[in-house]
Amino acid sequence: MRIRLNNGLTNETTIYWHGLPVPPDQDGNPMDPVGAGTSRVTNTIWKVEPPAPIGTHPHPHNRTAEQTVRGLAGPLIVRADDDPLAHLPEATLFITGLRLDSNADVAADDALDWTVGRQAEVLLVNGGRLPVHTVRPGVTERWRIVNATSARHFRLALEGHTLTMVGTDGGLLGALIADLPEVLIGPAQRVEVLVTVNPAPDARYRLRALRFETDFLGFGKYSDDDLLTLATTSEPPATAAFVPTSLCVGSQTRLSARDRLAP
């Protein structure tokens, strides 16, 4: 890849490839910043083993949290040629927090934020508050979920459904873990789950972030929160999708084109 970073900020920044095994001179570490108003071009070939959902964010000295909270973060999906789940439709859920001041600017951190992590944020998914994700009833989707908040742990639960864990930060699991009522995901963590949507048409279900921590010394305020609504269409239920029981990339028999299209 050839990557150009144009730093239009008033302070230095970097691109840190969270989860990629990259050479030191391309790591985006705090000791190698890109100065304000300058650019840097990187020509690189990366070998990613195993493929996994990666997150990118800045890593300048003393400003990492500030720049990340203000939106300098995003998902980077690395795909394998022999991905055993490539035939499933995908959705990426990038969860962030936002707190604004009276001028509708991103609020500065206060003493409490520096003590227990940034508090009183509104949670967003892909930049939206309580978006609606509409799908055909009965379909099985692969959700790549990234927790890009600075301090929140989430117990993710989908009303009326269980979740099937298929991957974490290190890539796909050796075998799927089915029938989970919830999945715990910490700050900067990535998980992949399968969701087989209930067959009922015209139904709505909430994806919720359930409270993980009690108040920390009476300071932190952790409570349940809604993230998005899963809505089904009025279509007839989809045919059940094929999901392999063994997942590790490299140990799979490569799916044929016909297998990829078949349920």
N, C-alpha and C positions, 0 to 999 in steps of 0.2 A: 504494500500500500504506500501511497505517497500522501502525506498528511501535512497540511499547512495550518498553523495556528496564527491567526491575526489577533493580537491582544489589543482590543479597543478600550480596555479598562484604564482607570487612573492609577492602578497598582499592578504589581507583577502577578503572574499566575503560571500554572502549568496544566498539562493534561496527564492525569495519573490513570493508568489502565488497570483498574481494580480487578485483579484476578488473572491477568495475562502474564505469562512468563516472558518478559521482554529484557533485552540487554540494558545494562545500567545507564547508558547514555540516552536511552529512549524511555526511561521509567517515569519521567515527570516528577522527580523527587524534589523536595524543598530546596536542595542545594543547587539546583540547575534551573532557575526560573526563566520565564520569558518576560522581559521588561515591559512596562506600560508603553503602548504605542509602537511596539516592535512586532516582528514576525519571526517564525521559525518553520523551516521545512524539514520533515523527516522522511527519508526513503528507507523502507524496512520491509522485510519478509518475516512474519512471525509463524512459528509452528505452535499450534494450540492443541494440547493433549491433556485431558479430554476436552472436546467442545463443550461449552457451557454458556449460560447467560452471564454476561459480564456487565459491570457498571463502570462508567467513566465519570471522573470528577476532578476538580482542581486540587493541587496539593502544595500551595505556597506556604512558606513559614508564617505562622501566626494568623493566617487568613483562610485556612481550609474550611473551617466551619462557616465562616461568614459568607464565602463565595458559594458554597454548596447550598446553604439555606436560601440564598437568593436565586437559585435556579440553575447553577452551572453543574448539572449532572444529567446523565441520560443512560439508557440501556444500549448495549452493544451485543447483538445476538450472533454467535458463532455456530454455524451449522456443519454437520458432518455428512459426507456423501452416503454413509450407511446408517443414517439415523433411523432407528426402528419405529419411530413415531412420526415420521415425516408425512404420513398420509392423513394425519389428523389436522383439522383446522386449528389455528392458533389465535391467542389473544395475549398481548403484553399489558400487564397492569403495573404501572410505575407510580408508586405511592409516595407522595410528598406532603409536607406540612407548610402552611402559610399563616403568618400573623402580620396584620397590617396596623399601622398607627392611624391617628386621626386625619392625616393627609393622604391616606391610601397608599403610603409607601411601606416597604417591608420594614417592620419594626426592629429596632436595634435590640441586641441581647441585653438582658438585665442581670443583676446579681444572682437571681434564682436560676436563670438559664445556665449560667456558668457553673452553678452548684450541682444541679440534678439533670441538666439537659433542657433544651428549649421547650417551654410550656405554652399551653393555651393556643395551640395552632389548629387551624381548620385543615382537615385532611382532604387531599385531592387525589384523584386517579387520572393519570395522563393529562394533568393540568385542569381537570374539571371537577366541580363539586357535585357529588351524587349523580354521576352519569348513568345512563341506561344502556345496558348491553343486551341487544335483541338477538335471539337465536331461534332456530327451529327446535321444537320440542323433541326430546330423545337423542339429540346430537351429542357426541362426545368431543369436547374441546380440550386442547392443551393450553393451560394458562401459565405463562412465565411471569412470575410476580417478583418485583424488586421493592424492597423497603428502603426508600431514599430519605427517610426522616432522620433527624440528627440524634433522637433520644428515645423514640417510641418502640416498644415491643408489641407485636400484635398476635393475638390468638385468632386467626382467620377462620371464620365459620360461615357457611352458606346455608341459609334457611332451607329446610326440606331436602337437603342433600348431604352426602358424605363426599370426602375428597380422597383422591388416590395420589400419593406422593410418588413421583417418578424421578426427581432430580433435585440437587441442591447446588451450593457454590462449586463443588468439585465436579459437576457434570451429572450424567444419568446414574441412577443407582443400579446395582446388579440385578435387582428384581423390584417390582412395584410393591408399594405398601398400600393396601386398599382399605376402604371403609373407615377412614379417619373422620371423626366428627369435627375436628379443628386441626389447624397447623400453626405452630409457633414460628414466627419470623422476627429476627432482631434487626437493629439498625444496620444498614449496608449489606444485609443478607439477601440472597436470591434463592427462590425455590421454584420448582416446576410441579404442577399438579394436573391431573386429569379430572374433568368435571363431566359426568354423564347427566345431562339435563333431564329432569322429570318429563314424562310424555304428555302431561296435561297442556293443552293449548291455552293461549291468552292468560297465562299465569305470571305472577311476579314474585321474586324472591330477593331478599336483601343479603348482600355480602357484608359481613360485620367484622369489625376489629374489636374483639372482646378484651376487657381489662386484663392485663397481665400482672401488673405490679400494684400493690397498695400504695398509699401515699408515703413517700420517703421522708421520714422525720417530720411529717406534716407539711412538707413543701410541695412535692410533685402532685399533680392532679391528673390521675389516670382513670379513665372511664370508658365504657363501651361507646363505640361510634359506628355509624353506617358509612360504607365506602362506595357502593354502587348498587344498582338494581339490575338483576338478571330477569329479563322479560322474554317470554316465549311467544312466538307468532301463532296464528290460527291454522298453520299448515298441519297436515297429518304427521305423526311422529316419524323421525328418521329411523332407518334400519340400524340395528346395533352395529357399532364399529368393532373391527378386530383390534385387540390390544395384546401384544405379545407379553409373555410372563417374564422373559429374560430381556434385559434392556442394555447392558453394557455395550457401547460402541466398540467395534473391533472383534467382539465375540459373537456377533450376529451373522446369520445367513442373510446376505443382501437381498432385499425385497425386489421382486421384478416390477416392471412398470404396471403390469396388470394387478399385482398384489397391492400396490400403492393406491390404486383406484377402487379396489373392492372393499366392501364393508367388513 
